[in-house]
Amino acid sequence: MLRPLFAATILCLAAPAMAETLPISGSDPASANVNDLLRLAVDRFEGTDGAAVAQRLEAALGAARFDGRSYYRIVAPESGAPIDALLTGTTRAAVEEVPVTEKRKKCTEYDPADKNKCVKEVEVDIRCRRRTITVTTTARLVAIKDGSIRYTRPLSARDQQTWCPDRAASRTAEDYVEWAEGDQVQAIRRDLAPIGYAIDVRVDENRKGLAKPAADSFKEAVRLTKSDPSAACEAWAGLTRAAEPTAALAFNLGLCAEMDRDFDAAIDWYGQAQRLGSKNRDIGEGIARIDRHRRALADWAARKRLMGVN
């Protein structure tokens, strides 16, 4: 009867505790200078898989959206329609296999009383094969108006696997090449268009410096983050009306403000948390996150002016 109880106890101890968090959403801006490039054509990339990579890039950039609108108007390069920029490049995959040897232990004598017990063994060589795969892609974006190169990036991926009679390769060469090319396509897409995110950031649960009633209210607000983040934020804000905020309270109110897109207030609260001695590394990450999102918003405002939309 004790065994099931013991096993259940071990499982409970092994299960990670659910952290109390607040939902934060925003966007990271494109890293390339593309604000004035609205109409984009993706030409065929050189290389055996160039056509497939170009198609995947065309689809990825065509699906890029911001504020509910398409970020680019994708134009077929063969159509002859006006374009602002042309994306070209190369992609190549190389696969090399060589014979190698590995050491293994081989039993040469077993215990007469126990045929499963080895009493003497030696090292032997076994023949294996080692496969090395490299996938390289280079992309270049040229502005048609002045011929300037707005973006260029070389990307490389490498995989090495060894398989033997007693160990199979974990994936095929084709599978790895397809994965690597897809990963490189997404890297280029992230460089050329903003990408949204939705993350959960852990709140600070430290009640140090709060009187007993305030500490209890603070703890209850932490619990509320699981079911009603807005109510949790209102509870934390209420604590500041009667007493000076602690570092943990200031940080949590910074998260609340960021969650509500009040970025000025968020920066002020994060700064106050730092001045109060908080060492929470999420403060710096939050400030950097807000800066990136503001740049994405500014870029989008510039594009909208060119598009002639509000």
VEXKELUM-151544 format. One record per atom (N, C-alpha, C, O): x, z, y. Coordinates in steps of 0.001 Angstrom, whole numbers, plus 500000, padded with zeros to 6 digits. Example, Ala and Ser with C-alpha at 12.3 -4.5 7.8 and 13.67 -1.06 7.14 Angstrom:
<rokols>
513190507800494310/512300507800495500/513200507800496700/514236508465496681/512850507080497750/513670507140498940/512900507870500030/513409508039501138/
</rokols>
This chain:
<rokols>
500822500000498791/500000500000500000/500858500000501262/500443499510502312/502068500561501139/502931500623502316/503531499279502675/503849499029503838/503693498390501660/504378497109501925/503634496228502932/504259495723503864/502301496025502774/501599495206503773/501672495801505171/501817495076506156/501570497140505254/501652497803506555/503024497606507179/503132497350508378/504076497726506368/505442497526506861/505636496087507345/506233495855508396/505125495119506568/505266493710506953/504547493427508255/505062492707509111/503344493995508412/502593493788509647/503326494380510839/503332493801511925/503951495548510630/504715496178511704/505881495311512133/506140495155513326/506594494739511151/507726493861511456/507260492648512249/507927492246513202/506121492051511871/505610490881512586/505267491226514018/505536490438514924/504676492391514241/504329492804515597/505574492989516452/505600492621517626/506617493573515835/507858493761516574/508531492444516888/509173492311517930/508397491452515994/509066490167516182/508350489294517183/508976488426517792/507035489495517377/506269488628518271/506679488881519713/506736490034520141/506973487809520487/507363488002521874/506193488492522715/505056488065522511/506466489381523654/505418489871524537/505016488773525524/505859488019526011/503726488699525806/503233487711526750/503546488189528161/503068489242528583/504340487424528885/504730487817530234/503612487486531210/502927486474531058/503429488342532214/502447488100533256/503047487124534258/504156487328534754/502308486068534548/502838484984535384/501781484502536369/500601484831536255/502235483714537337/501342483004538245/501613481506538112/502764481101537945/500563480676538186/500747479226538054/501234478612539368/500638478830540423/502308477855539294/502882477189540460/502939475689540182/503426475268539133/502447474891541111/502505473438540945/503123472810542185/503068473374543278/503707471643542001/504332470941543112/504924469632542633/504556469127541572/505833469088543408/506464467815543054/507919467833543481/508266468396544519/508766467213542675/510148466955543065/510237465546543627/509659464627543047/510945465340544742/510985464020545366/511879463043544608/512717463446543802/511687461767544877/512613460766544366/513977461004545004/514063461343546184/515040460826544225/516379461045544773/516919459806545476/517833459903546294/516361458648545162/516816457404545788/516098457170547113/515016457709547347/516708456364547975/516127456011549269/515138454856549074/515512453686549153/513887455199548821/512891454171548483/511636454256549348/510635453613549033/511667455036550434/510438455262551199/509815453987551752/508595453913551897/510634452981552062/510101451748552648/509897450644551612/509605449503551970/510048450977550329/509921449977549268/508605450209548539/508506451089547684/507603449419548879/506265449623548319/505977448701547147/505339449107546175/506447447453547234/506181446454546189/507459446250545377/508494445838545901/507355446549544094/508543446580543237/508373445648542049/507317445611541418/509432444892541753/509457444048540555/510592444515539652/511685444827540124/510323444558538362/511336444931537373/511705443677536597/510895443145535839/512935443206536792/513381442015536084/513897442410534705/514157443583534437/514042441414533837/514538441685532488/515960442245532551/516803441737533291/516214443272531787/517559443844531685/518360443029530660/517806442518529688/519666442918530895/520528442245529930/520687443116528692/520548444338528753/520980442471527575/521173443205526329/520061442930525336/518981442461525697/520347443234524070/519391442956522999/518054443632523242/517002443026523035/518089444877523678/516846445610523927/516436445575525395/515579446352525816/517042444682526178/516785444656527615/515339444411527978/514806445051528885/514697443490527279/513304443178527602/512409444386527351/511514444673528146/512648445095526249/511830446266525924/512048447389526938/511096448049527354/513303447601527335/513598448639528317/512954448292529661/512402449169530325/513018447032530063/512395446611531324/510889446845531288/510307447294532275/510261446548530167/508822446766530049/508471448251530141/507476448628530760/509298449083529518/509034450521529578/509231451054530998/508481451922531445/510233450539531703/510431450944533090/509272450485533971/508805451230534833/508825449285533754/507695448755534519/506461449624534322/505747449932535277/506216450018533072/505057450869532776/505218452254533394/504264452803533946/506424452823533303/506654454173533818/506524454220535337/505907455138535877/507100453241536030/507019453215537489/505616452837537947/505151453309538984/504946451991537182/503571451637537532/502625452816537396/501608452883538088/502952453744536508/502100454922536298/502419456057537267/501681457040537321/503513455939538038/503895456994538981/502846457105540084/502479456114540716/502372458338540303/501343458561541298/501694459784542140/502431460672541712/501140459799543349/501298460952544231/500011461092545037/499510460121545603/499493462294545081/498262462549545827/497131461615545379/496298461198546184/497118461297544077/496055460463543540/496229458972543750/495360458199543348/497326458537544370/497566457109544635/498807456628543899/499719457405543617/498827455338543593/500005454742542966/501173454783543943/501009454501545130/502355455135543435/503528455203544295/504089453810544566/504588453547545660/504013452926543591/504488451554543743/503377450567543396/502497450855542584/503439449420544019/502669448276543552/503635447427542733/504584446860543275/503391447340541423/504285446606540539/503911445127540559/502756444761540339/504911444283540826/504715442841540934/505529442142539850/506689442488539629/504940441175539183/505669440407538170/506733439561538859/506407438826539792/508007439636538432/509067438889539131/508879437382539081/509330436667539976/508207436893538025/508015435445537905/506846434936538737/506634433726538820/506080435838539357/504879435421540095/505197434769541429/504402433982541943/506355435090541991/506691434553543300/506034435302544443/506211434932545604/505283436346544139/504637437148545186/505684437944545951/506735438269545400/505410438265547218/506382439029548012/506680440392547371/505780441057546858/507933440788547408/508334442096546896/509290442742547890/509939442060548684/509363444048547835/510292444791548688/511601445105547979/512638445276548621/511548445180546643/512756445542545910/512703444997544498/511629444811543924/513886444743543945/514008444232542584/514889445182541784/515995445524542200/514380445603540627/515134446490539744/515684445675538579/514929445038537844/516999445701538418/517655444972537336/518626445909536635/518824447047537061/519234445418535553/520211446250534874/520606445712533520/520303444570533177/521281446539532758/521701446197531400/521439447396530498/521429448542530946/521231447111529240/521132448181528243/521706447670526939/521370446577526485/522566448459526345/523237448049525108/523355449229524160/523545450372524574/523238448922522889/523395449934521842/524459449469520869/524481448301520478/525339450375520476/526390450059519515/526368451089518391/526252452292518628/526480450590517163/526477451460515986/527751451197515193/528038450059514821/528515452264514935/529765452135514179/529750453105513006/529455454288513176/530066452609511825/530131453457510636/531528453394510030/532112452317509907/532056454548509655/533379454614509029/533311455563507836/532534456518507850/534127455306506789/534163456229505649/534976457469505995/536011457370506654/534517458626505557/535234459884505757/535127460697504474/534318460396503597/535942461715504379/535867462619503220/535600464034503699/536011464423504793/534916464790502877/534682466204503136/535048467008501905/535061466490500789/535340468261502118/535722469146501018/534471469823500450/533557470188501190/534448469980499159/533397470734498494/534027471603497407/535086471268496877/533386472696497083/533835473542495986/533105473126494708/531884472970494693/533875472952493648/533303472545492369/533686473577491306/534848473961491176/532688474008490560/532929474994489517/533547474303488296/533048473282487822/534645474887487799/535295474332486600/535166475251485394/535499474867484273/534680476468485629/534514477384484495/533397478378484794/533367479005485854/532480478509483836/531355479423483989/531543480637483069/532250480579482063/530898481713483444/530914482935482649/530189482670481328/529022482279481340/530856482876480191/530191482621478904/528896483414478736/527968482972478060/528846484608479371/527646485435479236/526554485061480222/525397485445480051/526922484306481258/525935483921482281/526308482530482776/527208482373483601/525610481531482264/525943480140482591/525711479794484055/526164478747484518/525010480658484796/524786480403486219/525859481033487102/525836480865488321/526797481757486495/527831482447487255/529163481723487093/529677481572485985/529711481275488234/530990480558488207/532134481567488307/532107482476489136/533136481391487448/534293482290487478/535551481571487953/536565482211488231/535489480245488047/536653479501488531/536165478222489213/535339477486488675/536699477981490409/536297476779491136/537506476188491863/538503476859492130/537363474900492168/538425474179492879/537789473384494013/536584473135494013/538613472992494972/538154472142496060/538337470685495681/539381470296495158/537314469881495947/537392468446495665/536957467676496904/536237468195497757/537405466438496983/536997465546498068/535768464758497639/535671464306496498/534827464600498574/533694463705498305/533651462652499404/534048462898500543/533166461488499039/533106460377499996/531814460458500814/530717460615500279/531991460345502119/530857460373503045/530994459211504024/531978458472504003/529996459068504871/530064458071505938/529679458733507249/528760459549507312/530414458356508301/530141458890509633/529669457751510533/530317456711510649/528535457981511155/527940456952512032/527942457445513473/527493458553513767/528454456608514360/528468456927515785/527625455888516521/527830454683516374/526687456373517306/525794455491518068/525997455764519552/525992456920519977/526171454725520330/526214454854521789/525150453944522394/525000452787522003/524430454489523341/523397453728524051/523705453847525541/523717454948526091/523951452721526185/524289452724527612/523297451867528382/522931450774527950/522873452372529510/521962451652530394/522454451801531816/522829452895532236/522455450720532550/522781450748533974/521643450095534733/521215448992534393/521148450777535766/520051450241536574/520521450061538016/521327450836538531/519991449011538654/520330448760540058/519087448300540802/518389447385540363/518818448944541936/517660448599542759/518155447982544059/518931448597544790/517701446759544346/518144446024545532/516950445806546464/515895445342546032/517124446143547742/516097445885548741/516167444411549144/517223443930549555/515067443710549029/515052442270549282/515278441957550761/515934440968551088/514750442777551643/514805442485553075/516227442319553586/516518441378554325/517129443243553189/518501443171553705/519553443076552604/520749443052552894/519118443022551330/520054442901550231/520839444163549916/521767444131549108/520481445261550537/521225446497550302/520907447064548920/519777446976548439/521921447642548298/521734448293547003/521287449727547276/522066450556547746/520039449998546978/519475451310547278/519740452327546167/519705453535546398/520003451826544966/520142452762543846/520916452094542727/520669450937542386/521843452827542168/522524452375540957/522900453610540149/523340454623540693/522716453500538852/523042454652538014/523398454208536606/522613453521535953/524591454600536129/524932454365534729/524498455551533875/524677456705534266/523936455266532725/523480456317531812/524061456058530436/524144454912529996/524460457115529758/525048456952528437/524597458076527524/524500459231527938/524323457726526282/523952458713525264/524771458424524010/525058457269523695/525141459481523303/525977459323522111/525486460257521010/525130461408521263/525474459746519809/525049460540518659/526000460272517502/526392459131517255/526364461330516800/527233461173515634/526657461956514462/526305463128514589/526569461286513321/526033461916512124/526918461571510929/527454460467510830/527057462520510045/527789462300508794/526859462610507636/526223463664507603/526783461690506690/525983461958505502/526814461741504253/527733460923504221/526462462497503226/527207462544501979/526224462479500818/525012462491501038/526721462410499588/525794462411498449/524894463642498409/523791463583497867/525354464755498977/524541465967498962/523904466294500306/523315467364500459/524009465391501290/523422465639502606/523018464318503256/523857463444503472/521733464176503566/521231462939504158/521302463009505678/521353464097506252/521305461858506322/521240461804507783/519865462279508229/518861462020507567/519833462978509362/518564463553509824/517669462532510509/516476462781510683/518219461390510901/517414460343511541/518100459003511370/519300458937511103/517335457942511526/517889456600511405/518508456178512731/518230456759513780/519350455156512656/519942454626513884/518862454085514809/518936454260516026/517864453430514236/516781452851515036/516018453933515790/515666453758516957/515765455054515112/515031456140515761/515820456706516941/515255456987517998/517130456871516750/517924457440517836/518000456483519016/517873456907520164/518204455199518750/518298454216519840/516998454192520629/517016454170521859/515877454197519930/514583454186520627/514410455428521485/513944455343522621/514793456603520933/514678457837521705/515584457797522930/515147458137524029/516850457383522758/517813457384523860/517379456432524966/517480456771526145/516904455259524606/516444454315525625/515237454869526376/515137454711527593/514326455513525661/513184456131526323/513594457238527268/513028457371528353/514575458038526870/515071459120527718/515736458554528972/515587459115530057/516464457455528832/517114456837529987/516091456203530929/516264456231532148/515041455640530371/513954455101531194/513342456213532038/513094456021533229/513096457370531435/512492458469532175/513434459015533242/512979459454534298/514742458993532981/515711459448533990/515666458539535218/515706459017536352/515584457236534990/515500456284536110/514185456469536851/514148456448538082/513105456649536096/511806456864536735/511829458102537626/511263458084538719/512479459182537171/512553460405537989/513360460174539262/513085460791540291/514346459297539201/515157459010540382/514392458182541408/514627458321542609/513478457322540953/512842456348541831/511447456735542291/510877456056543146/510885457798541754/509545458223542171/509431459721541979/510071460285541091/508617460376542806/508452461834542646/507783462159541322/507076461333540745/508014463356540859/507405463778539605/506808465169539796/507467466080540297/505568465311539395/504880466582539562/505226467572538458/505692467186537386/504998468823538727/505240469857537727/504169470941537869/503591471124538941/503924471633536800/503049472806536778/503738473824535889/503877473614534684/504163474914536476/504944475908535745/504311477291535920/503500477512536819/504697478193535057/504285479590535168/505517480418535504/506505480400534769/505457481138536606/506593481957537051/506232483427536860/505162483874537275/507115484153536243/506863485565535929/506851486418537189/507720486281538051/505864487295537290/505802488207538426/506768489370538188/507216489614537068/507072490073539272/507940491252539188/507052492475538938/506173492771539747/507272493180537838/506426494304537453/506994495657537878/506451496698537506/508077495654538649/508743496903539046/507889497650540078/507595497117541148/507493498886539749/506660499699540653/507472500742541414/506911501613542078/508787500648541313/509650501625541989/509415501597543499/509353500531544111/509283502793544091/509097502894545534/507648503000545956/507367503179547141/506714502895545015/505293502998545326/504769504388544958/505155504954543936/503900504923545788/503241506191545466/502335505988544263/502006504852543920/501925507083543615/501176506999542366/499917506135542463/499741505258541618/499026506334543451/497830505484543520/498181504011543713/497582503142543080/499154503727544590/499565502340544824/500210501745543581/500003500573543266/500993502555542877/501636502079541651/500597501709540602/500754500713539895/499540502501540498/498470502191539547/497761500891539928/497456500065539067/497504500720541222/496862499482541688/497764498275541450/497299497203541064/499059498467541687/500030497394541452/500005496988539976/499988495800539655/500003497977539086/499994497704537646/498721496975537236/498768496058536416/497588497374537797/496322496710537475/496341495255537956/495799494372537292/496971495008539117/497086493640539619/497946492791538689/497664491612538478/498993493395538134/499825492670537168/498975492238535973/499095491111535492/498111493148535496/497240492802534374/496284491670534740/495970490823533903/495826491657535984/494858490642536421/495434489229536421/494682488255536376/496773489107536471/497360487758536516/496953486935535307/496926485706535383/496636487587534187/496270486848532974/494888486225533070/494634485177532475/493987486866533821/492603486397533870/492166485887535234/491324484993535310/492719486436536319/492279486067537665/493454486190538636/493581487207539318/494312485174538710/495488485245539590/495137485503541051/495851486231541741/494043484914541525/493671485119542930/493321486568543204/493690487118544242/492600487193542265/492253488604542429/493499489477542405/493582490466543134/494474489111541564/495738489853541523/496432489782542878/496947490783543376/496440488607543461/497088488429544759/496369489217545849/497011489809546716/495049489225545805/494289489997546785/494605491491546666/494708492196547670/494756491960545426/495077493374545214/496456493702545768/496639494740546403/497426492827545531/498770493076546074/498767493047547595/499422493866548240/498032492104548164/497959492024549630/497339493291550202/497745493764551263/496351493839549494/495719495062549969/496675496233550035/496519497114550880/497663496257549157/498627497359549163/499488497372550415/499975498431550810/499687496227551048/500544496162552239/499851496707553476/500507496927554494/498549496929553418/497828497431554592/498065498914554820/497910499416555934/498445499615553749/498630501063553864/500090501487553816/500415502615554188/500973500606553368/502384500998553224/503275499765553318/502824498630553159/504547500022553580/505527498938553626/505701498364552218/505728499122551248/505819497044552090/505971496461550747/507335496767550143/508328496917550855/507361496854548852/508624496983548122/509156495575547848/508486494581548128/510364495505547299/510948494200546979/510093493457545960/509877492252546093/509604494169544940/508786493535543906/507472493032544486/507024491932544162/506851493846545349/505587493438545964/505790492227546866/504961491317546870/506869492204547621/507153491062548491/507368489789547669/506886488715548031/508096489925546564/508312488742545722/506994488217545163/506741487013545187/506157489119544662/504885488685544092/503993488030545140/503295487062544839/504009488545546366/503228487927547429/503810486572547824/503076485685548260/505133486406547674/505726485086547875/505217484092546858/504897482952547196/505140484530545588/504570483672544549/503119483330544848/502689482191544667/502361484333545311/500954484090545638/500825483029546734/499999482121546640/501651483158547773/501594482195548866/501995480805548398/501393479809548800/503016480739547543/503416479429547017/502311478838546156/502064477634546208/501648479668545370/500544479204544551/499431478613545414/498784477642545023/499212479207546598/498160478745547510/498650477673548471/497910477279549373/499880477189548302/500492476145549140/500702476595550586/500785475759551486/500787477895550816/501149478404552141/502660478620552130/503142479734551922/503390477543552357/504835477573552135/505579478411553173/506583479044552846/505100478425554423/505762479255555436/505681480723555053/506666481456555141/504488481147554624/504327482546554211/505163482846552979/505742483926552871/505231481899552047/506014482102550833/507484482314551169/508120483223550635/508030481474552058/509435481621552456/509660482977553119/510677483627552878/508704483408553959/508840484710554633/508851485855553621/509676486763553724/507944485819552648/507887486890551649/509123486893550763/509662487955550450/509581485695550351/510800485636549528/511989486203550302/512809486935549748/512073485858551588/513159486392552406/513081487898552539/514102488585552514/511850488419552681/511696489866552788/512100490551551490/512711491619551512/511759489936550357/512159490507549062/513678490592548961/514212491570548439/514371489575549455/515833489603549441/516373490696550347/517308491406549979/515786490832551534/516254491854552478/516008493267551946/516718494208552300/514993493401551093/514688494700550499/515529494986549254/515356496011548594/516438494065548947/517386494313547869/517057493701546529/517709494021545535/516059492824546466/515712492212545185/516848491306544705/517423490547545485/517157491397543425/518157490531542805/517491489479541911/518162488821541117/516202489330542041/515446488396541214/515915486962541497/515796486475542621/516443486304540480/516961484941540685/515842483943540955/516100482845541447/514595484314540638/513473483415540899/513210483258542391/512497482340542796/513777484146543221/513606483993544667/514294482720545135/513683481889545806/515570482569544780/516298481359545167/515677480114544593/515602479083545261/515228480205543345/514589479046542723/513293478700543438/512968477523543599/512550479713543868/511303479453544582/511548478780545919/510845477835546278/512550479264546666/512881478661547962/513313477209547774/512897476336548536/514151476945546760/514598475570546489/513419474702546055/513336473532546431/512516475267545272/511335474534544795/510462474106545978/509983472973546030/510263475024546922/509462474707548107/510128473621548937/509458472714549430/511451473708549093/512182472689549854/512012471309549225/511802470323549931/512103471238547898/511941469940547233/510525469403547410/510328468211547647/509552470283547294/508169469831547434/507887469362548859/507169468382549060/508438470045549830/508255469613551220/508876468247551456/508319467428552187/510036467992550837/510652466671550976/509795465602550320/509686464490550835/509185465932549184/508290464979548528/507086464677549415/506647463530549495/506550465696550080/505416465492550980/505821464638552181/505061463767552604/507014464883552733/507484464096553879/507702462643553483/507367461731554239/508265462427552292/508452461055551817/507107460348551667/506960459183552037/506138461063551125/504823460448550920/504157460127552258/503494459098552391/504332461005553253/503772460737554577/504373459463555169/503664458672555790/505681459263554977/506335458043555467/505792456811554757/505565455784555396/505583456895553464/505050455762552710/503618455436553149/503252454269553291/502814456489553362/501429456261553762/501346455531555099/500459454701555299/502266455835556014/502264455130557305/502513453642557089/501880452808557737/503423453303556191/503681451887555881/502494451246555182/502209450066555389/501803452020554356/500648451507553636/499417451396554516/498455450710554170/499452452074555659/498323452038556570/497144452844556088/495993452489556343/497433453965555369/496338454809554891/496514456215555463/497611456617555853/495411456941555501/495449458312556027/495893459282554941/495988460484555188/
</rokols>
